[in-house]
Amino acid sequence: MTLTLTDRARRTDDATDQAAPETAPSRAPTQAPAPRRAAGREADGLAVGSFVLGLVGLLAFNLLLGPTAIVMALLSLARRTRRPRRAYLGLALGVADLVVLAVLVTVNGTVSWSLGG
């Protein structure tokens, strides 16, 4: 029977764990890089969300969706998203939403679209 080097290491670790369980170091679960990945995913989700809200805000609810897109884009950039271009695009669309709102208020005197004429 031949043992590989890793098998021997495992067997010696198992033997010491069984021989002296009081002296064996406790194997407390350490935090894996999963929280960092979750934070990265969250920042990416914020970037995509800001883009979508900014795009939809150009057509409807620009008073609400524009500032929300801006805040989400800034949060995703602060959390170092892997999609910074999408976050910048969401930021630009959020600002464009507010510009459209300002134009509507100036031209029509209202904060709603008037397609009926």
Backbone torsions as a table, in degrees:
resi	resn	phi	psi	omega
1	MET	NA	126.9	179.1
2	THR	-109.8	139.9	178.9
3	LEU	-114.4	142.8	175.0
4	THR	-85.0	170.1	-178.1
5	LEU	-63.7	-39.3	-180.0
6	THR	-69.7	-34.2	177.0
7	ASP	-64.7	-41.0	178.2
8	ARG	-63.1	-40.9	-180.0
9	ALA	-64.9	-40.0	178.3
10	ARG	-65.6	-42.9	-178.6
11	ARG	-65.8	-38.2	178.6
12	THR	-70.2	-36.1	176.6
13	ASP	-65.3	-43.2	179.2
14	ASP	-65.1	-38.1	-179.6
15	ALA	-66.5	-40.6	179.3
16	THR	-71.2	-33.6	177.2
17	ASP	-65.9	-39.1	-179.2
18	GLN	-77.5	-32.3	-176.5
19	ALA	-72.3	-43.1	-176.3
20	ALA	-136.3	80.8	-177.5
21	PRO	-68.5	-23.1	179.9
22	GLU	-72.7	-34.2	-176.1
23	THR	-89.8	-11.9	-179.7
24	ALA	-69.4	138.3	178.8
25	PRO	-64.5	141.7	179.7
26	SER	-70.7	138.8	-179.2
27	ARG	-102.1	73.8	177.8
28	ALA	-72.1	139.1	179.1
29	PRO	-65.3	127.4	178.1
30	THR	-92.9	158.6	-179.5
31	GLN	-76.3	122.1	178.4
32	ALA	-79.0	170.3	178.8
33	PRO	-70.2	9.8	179.4
34	ALA	-59.6	-40.5	177.9
35	PRO	-62.0	-34.1	177.9
36	ARG	-67.4	-40.2	177.6
37	ARG	-65.4	-38.8	178.6
38	ALA	-64.3	-40.0	178.0
39	ALA	-66.3	-37.9	176.6
40	GLY	-65.0	-41.3	177.4
41	ARG	-65.4	-39.2	179.8
42	GLU	-64.0	-42.5	178.6
43	ALA	-65.6	-38.8	176.8
44	ASP	-65.2	-39.8	177.4
45	GLY	-64.1	-37.7	176.6
46	LEU	-65.2	-38.3	179.2
47	ALA	-64.7	-46.2	179.4
48	VAL	-65.9	-41.4	179.1
49	GLY	-62.4	-40.2	178.8
50	SER	-65.6	-37.7	177.6
51	PHE	-63.1	-47.3	-177.8
52	VAL	-65.3	-45.5	-179.7
53	LEU	-64.8	-37.6	176.9
54	GLY	-65.3	-38.1	179.4
55	LEU	-68.9	-45.6	178.5
56	VAL	-67.4	-34.1	-179.8
57	GLY	-64.2	-22.5	176.1
58	LEU	-66.6	-27.0	-177.2
59	LEU	-98.4	-36.1	-175.2
60	ALA	-152.7	151.0	176.1
61	PHE	56.4	37.9	-177.8
62	ASN	-65.1	-22.9	177.4
63	LEU	-66.3	-34.0	-178.6
64	LEU	-96.2	-44.4	-173.1
65	LEU	-76.7	-29.1	179.1
66	GLY	-62.2	-56.8	178.2
67	PRO	-62.8	-33.4	178.5
68	THR	-65.4	-41.5	177.6
69	ALA	-63.6	-38.8	179.1
70	ILE	-64.6	-46.5	-178.7
71	VAL	-64.3	-43.6	180.0
72	MET	-64.8	-37.9	178.5
73	ALA	-66.2	-42.8	179.3
74	LEU	-66.1	-38.0	177.0
75	LEU	-65.0	-41.4	-179.9
76	SER	-67.6	-36.2	176.8
77	LEU	-69.1	-36.4	178.1
78	ALA	-67.7	-30.2	-179.9
79	ARG	-92.1	13.5	175.5
80	ARG	54.7	67.3	178.4
81	THR	-67.2	155.3	174.1
82	ARG	-83.6	-2.7	179.6
83	ARG	-122.1	63.8	-176.5
84	PRO	-66.9	-30.7	179.4
85	ARG	-65.1	-39.4	178.9
86	ARG	-68.0	-35.8	177.4
87	ALA	-66.3	-42.3	177.3
88	TYR	-64.8	-37.1	177.4
89	LEU	-66.4	-40.2	175.1
90	GLY	-63.4	-38.3	176.6
91	LEU	-63.8	-45.3	179.7
92	ALA	-64.4	-40.5	178.7
93	LEU	-68.1	-35.6	176.3
94	GLY	-63.8	-41.0	176.6
95	VAL	-67.0	-39.1	177.8
96	ALA	-63.4	-35.2	175.8
97	ASP	-59.3	-43.6	-179.7
98	LEU	-69.5	-33.3	176.6
99	VAL	-67.2	-42.2	177.0
100	VAL	-62.1	-40.8	177.4
101	LEU	-60.9	-44.4	179.5
102	ALA	-63.7	-39.5	178.6
103	VAL	-66.1	-42.4	178.9
104	LEU	-63.0	-41.5	179.5
105	VAL	-66.5	-38.9	-178.8
106	THR	-70.0	-45.0	-175.1
107	VAL	-77.1	-50.8	-174.0
108	ASN	-96.3	-18.7	-175.1
109	GLY	74.8	16.6	-179.9
110	THR	-139.1	165.9	179.9
111	VAL	-104.3	23.9	-180.0
112	SER	-128.7	158.1	176.8
113	TRP	-73.5	144.3	176.8
114	SER	-125.1	96.6	-177.4
115	LEU	-95.7	-15.5	-175.7
116	GLY	-73.4	-26.1	176.1
117	GLY	100.0	NA	NA
